């Protein structure tokens, strides 16, 4: 299953640029430097941005990428490096590589996600990896292609697999060549742990590098109160989770307890004191949005109770 199977609406261009704290002039400068994508949307159609006065609306992918760009510029990473990384993050090359690395049995299982069983059987050996990749590429659209990108893989890793990946930018001390890699920082298998250890040991000892952790950047989307409605519309908050957030905002909650998977329970302070309430709201949105919980229990001020279970689907 791919990210589109879990969150099919996040490619819709609905997020206003202004709520991401990026000034229009800065956005235009970044567009001219080609470190962000040039295709945007207005309320009715996809258009090329020709005027600074047009309103910019982004999908989740490009909003997320914009936050990555902000972080890289904060670290004074140059435009050339950011553009090279952007080209890689929005490429489907990583998807093609993943298909090539599948075993025969894994590839046959993948085919059944795209073709009827009768078609797979009829085409037989003709339905090989090259044919499959060529067919996918021939039928890509702007919206479907983004779900096969490396950026989508990062979002899938965090939102579905509950991983903590990083983008690693390295520069060879001998040739000054810039390279990129994505790594999973919380491996579970012994082999993966050894691979990560070997990668970081080699990188630490022989290359200059920058580590960009993905989860803290993605968390900024959930912490942003102005993003809540859009994230709900995208399906990143379930109806029950949105109800919890609405009741919390309206001071209808007496007690909220988040039962986490492994790290114990979290109690959300339901005080009306603004500074504390704002921070607790950020915490609540992040936990619910990242599905970093097993169960949420709410006691309302009228004495009613509500229990919400994390219904994240199992990976097939």
N, C-alpha and C positions, 0 to 999 in steps of 0.2 A: 504494500500500500504506500501511496505517496502523500505528500502534504495536502494535495488537493482533495483527497478523500476525507480528510479531517476538517479542513478549513477552506471550502470552495469559494468563499466570498472575499478572501483577503487580497485578491488581485483587483478588486473594484476601486476605482480612483475616487475616494470620498474625503480624504483627510486634508483639511486646509493647511497650507504651508505655515500660516501665521501661528498656529498652535504648537509648532515645533521649534519656535524661537529662532527662526532663521529669517533675517531681513530680506525683502525682495531683491535689493541690489546685490547682496551677497550671493543669493541664489543665482542671479543672472551671471555674476562673475564666475561662479563655479560651473555653470552650464557652458559658458564660453570656453572654459578650461577643459571641458569634456570629462569632468570628474563625477558628474551626475547625468542621468538620462535626460534627453531633450523632449521626449514625448510626454505630454501631460494631459490633463482632462479638464474640461469645464463641466457645467452641470448637465450638458446634453451630448457632448461628443468628444472624441479624442482629437487634439489639435497640436500643431507645432507652436511653441511659445514664440511670439513675434513682438510682444510689447510687455514692458515691465508692469503695465497696469492690469494685465490679465490676471485673474485669480488662478492660483496653482492648487490643484488637488492631486494628492498622491495615494497610491495603494500602500498596503502594509510593507511590501518589499522595499519600495523606494523610500518610504518614511524611515524604515529601519536602516537602509543604506545611508540616508542623510545623517542619521545620528552617528554612524560609523565614521563618515567623512568629518563631522564636527570633532570627533575624538582625535582623528588623525591630524587635523589642522591644529588642534590644541597642542599636539606633540611636535608641531612644525614639520610634519612630513610633507615633502614637496609634491606639487601637482602631478609631475610625471609618474611618480611611484603610485599615487592614488589612482590615476587613470589606468595604469597597468593592472592594479588590483581590481578596479571596477570591471574591466574587460573580462577578467578571470571569474569574478563573482557572478556576473550575469551570463556567462557562457554555459552551454549545455555539455561541454567537453567532459566534465566530471561524471555526468549521467552516462555518457557513452562508455567511459572507462569502467563504471560500475557494471554495466551490461557485459562488457568484454570479460570481466573478472568472475562472472557467475559460472558456477558449475553447470553441466548439462541439465541436471535435475532442477536446479534453481532457475535456470533460464526457461525451461518448460513451464514451471509454475508461474513465472512472470508473464509468459505469453497468454495464459488463461485470464489474466487481468485485462487484456486488451482484445482478445479474439475469442469467439465461441469455440468450444471444445471440438466441434465438428470441423471447423476451419483449420484448427491446429493439426488435427489428424489427417485431413485431406492434403494439406500442403506438405506435410512431412518434413523432410530434410531441406526443402526449399525455403522453409521459414527459419532461416538461420539468423545469427546475431547481426550480420551485416545488413540483411534484408530488413530486419526489425528496426535497426537504428536508422536506416535510410527512409523507411516508411514514417517513422516518428518525425524525423527532420522535415520531410516533405509536407507534413500536415501541421507543423507548428504554427501557432498564432502568437501574437504578443502575450495574451493571457495564459495560454497553455504552456508556452515556452518558459515563462518565468518560474513555473513550478518544477522544472527540470534543471534549474540553475544551481550553481554551488551555493548561492545565497539561500535558496530554498532548502538545500541540504542542511545548512546551519540552523535555520528555523525549525526544521523537522527534528533535528538533533536535540534542540532545547525543549520545544513545545510537546513533542510526542515521546521521544526516547528519554527525556529528562537528563540529558548529558550537559556537560559544562565545557563546550569547545572554545578554542581560541584561533584567531588568525595570527600566524607567525610570519613576520617580514624579516628576511635575512639578507645580509650583504656579505659576500665573500671577501675576506681580507686580501686575497691574492688578485682577484679580477674586478672587484667592486660590483659584481653582478648582483642584481636584486632578484630574490626568489620569494615565493609565497607557499605557505602550507597551512592546512587546517588540522588541528589535533584535538583529540578528546582527552580532557584533563582528569576525568574520573573513570578510568577503565576498571572493569570488573574481573576480566579473565587474567590469568597469570601471564599469558603471552602478550596481551595488550599492554599490561603494566611494564613488561620488559621492553616492548617496542617503544613506549613513551619515554622510558628511562634512557634508552639508548639514543633516541632522537634528541632529547634535551641535553644529554651529556655531550654529544657531538656538537650541538649548536652552541652551547655555553663555551666550549673550549676552542672552537675554530672559526666562529662567525660573529659578526655584529648583528644583533637582532632586536626587534620590537615585538612584544606580545600584546595583542589586543583581545582581551577576554570578552566573549559575546554576551553572556548572561547579564552583567551589569549594564551593558548598553541597551539590551532589550527591556530590562526592568524599567528604564526611563520612560518607555511608552506606557507601561502600566501605572507608574507613579503619577503621570500627568493627568490630573483630574479632567482636563478638557478633552482627553482622549477616550474617556469612559464610554460615551455614547457610541462612538465609532467602533471601538473594540467590541462592544455588545452587538452592534449590527453585523460585524464581521464573524460573529460566532465565537470569539475568543473568551467571552463570558456566556455561560449558559443562562437560560431564563431564570433558573433558581438562584444562580450566583448574582445576576443583576438585581433580583429581588432583595437579596441580602444587602447589596450595596445601596439600593434605594432606601431601604428601611434604616440602615445605619446613618445615611445622610439626613434623613428626616427625624432622627432622634427617637425612633420607635423601638430600638433594641435596648434591652436591659443588660444582656450578657451575650457575648459571642465567643465560643470556644472552637478553635481549629485543631482537629486531631491530625497530626502530621503522620507521614508514613513511618519514619524511623526515629526522628529527632524529638519526640515528645509533643506535648500540647502547647498551643499558643493562645493566650487570652487577649482579646481585643478590648482596649479601654474604651468604654462608651460614654466618657465624660463629655459635657457640652463645651468645655474649655477649648477655644478654637485651635491654638497651636498644637495641643496634644491630639485633638480630633483629626486635624489635617495629616499629621504623621501616622496616626493609626489607620486612616483611610488609605494612605499610600501602601502601608503594610498589607492591608486587607486586599486591595486590588491586585497587588503583586502575587500574593499567595494563591488567590483564586484564579488569576489569569495564567500563571505558570502551572496550575493544577498541582501545587506543591502541598497537597493534603489528602487525607483519606476520607475525612468526614467533617462537616461543619455543623455545629449545633447552636441554634439561636433561641434565646428566651426573650420574648417581646414584653414591653411594659404592661400590656394588657393581660399578661400571664400565659399567652399561647406559646407553643413551642414549634420549632421548625428544624428538621434535620435534612441536610443536603449531602449526598454521597458523590464522591468524585467518579464520574461516569466515563472517564477517558477510556477509549476502546483499546482492547488488547491488540498488539501488533501481530498480524498474521504473516 
